[in-house]
Amino acid sequence: MQNCNSKFKSDLLSRCYNFGLAIIDLTDKFPKKRSAWIIADQIMRSATSIGANITEGKASSSRLEFKKFYEIALKSANESLYWLNMIKDSSIFTGSRIDELIKENDEICCMLAAGVIKLKKKN
């Protein structure tokens, strides 16, 4: 996993949104076979829910509720990493784009984990 102390772009939500768009673009290029469709569905759901949960968390009525949405976003990011590795190892899609998405996913995981840890310390 990427070192969490490296410099990150400041806008987590924007990165999550762009990550979701990149996953949509990626899955549109998958081969037309059943296994690819199933994995495409899974990665699309997990990757797009990261930013959706952060957005929903912004409207939280408490710090505890806000933390819960960040925890769910982190779980979705971890699930997305699983599916990206499955895509790479199964050769559903090959090329440097997968490695770039795995790297971005790692960085998003680090950012979310740091946020969750910080929120837990404030309770």
N, C-alpha and C positions, 0 to 999 in steps of 0.2 A: 504494500500500500504506500501511496505517496506520503512523504513527510508532511505532517500537518502544520509545521511551522513555516512552510514556504509562503511567499506572497500570493494572495488571492485577489481577484477583482472584487471590488467592494459590493457589488449588487448581487446578492445571492438569488433573489427572486428572478432577476433577469437571466442569470445563468441557468437556473432551473427551467425557465420558459424556453430558452434557446436549446437546451438539452432535449426537452420534449419534442420540439420541432425537428431536431436532428434525428431523433429516434423515429419519428413519423416518416421522414425522408428515407431513412435506412430501410425500414420495413416495407416501404413501397417498392424497393428493389429486390426483395426476396424472391426466390423461385416460387413458382405456382405449384406447390405440393403441400399435402396436409400437415406434415411436421413443421414446415416453415410458417404456415398460417397459425398454428397453435402457439408457437413461440412468439410470433409477431404480436398476437393478442396479449400474451402475458407481459412482454416487455413494454408494449404501448401503455397498458394499464398502470404498471408500476412506475414507469418513467414520467408519465404525465401527471400522476398523483403527487409527485414530490412538490412541485410548485403549487398545485391546487391546495394541498394541506397548509403550506406556508401562507397562502393567500387567505384561506379560511381562518387560520390562526390569528391573523391581524385583527379580526373582528371579535376576538375572544373577550369574555367578560371578566376574566381573572388571569393571573399569572400562571396558575395551575393548568387552566384550560389551554393557554397559549403554549405551555411546555408540552402538553399532550399532543398538540398538532405538530410541533417540531419533532417529537419522538416518532410519530406516525410517518412524517416525511423522511426521517432517517431510516426507518424500516423499509420504506418504499425504495429509497436509494440503495440500500443493501440488497434488496430483491432485484433491482435493476442490474446491479453488478453481477449477480448470479446468472441472469439471463444473457447478459452480454458475453460472459465467459462461455456459456453454453453455445451461443451463436458462433463464437470464434472456434471453439473446440470441435464443433460438429461440422464446420465448414459450410454452414448455410450461407454465410457471406464471408468473403475473405478480403483482405486488404488493410491498408493502414488506417482506414476510417474507424474500424473496430477498436484498434489500439488507442486512437484519439478519444473515442467515446468512453473507453474504460478509464483513461486518465482523467477526463472531465468528471466522470462519475466518482472516482476516488476523491477528487478535490471537493466535490459537493458533499460527499460523506464526511470528510474531515471538517468542513465548515459547519455542517449540521451537528455533528458530534460535539464540537467545541461549544456551539450554542446551547445544546442540551445540558452539558456539564456546567456551563455558566448559570443557566436557569436553575439547575438543581442546587447549586451553592447558595442561591439567593433565598431559598425556602427555609 
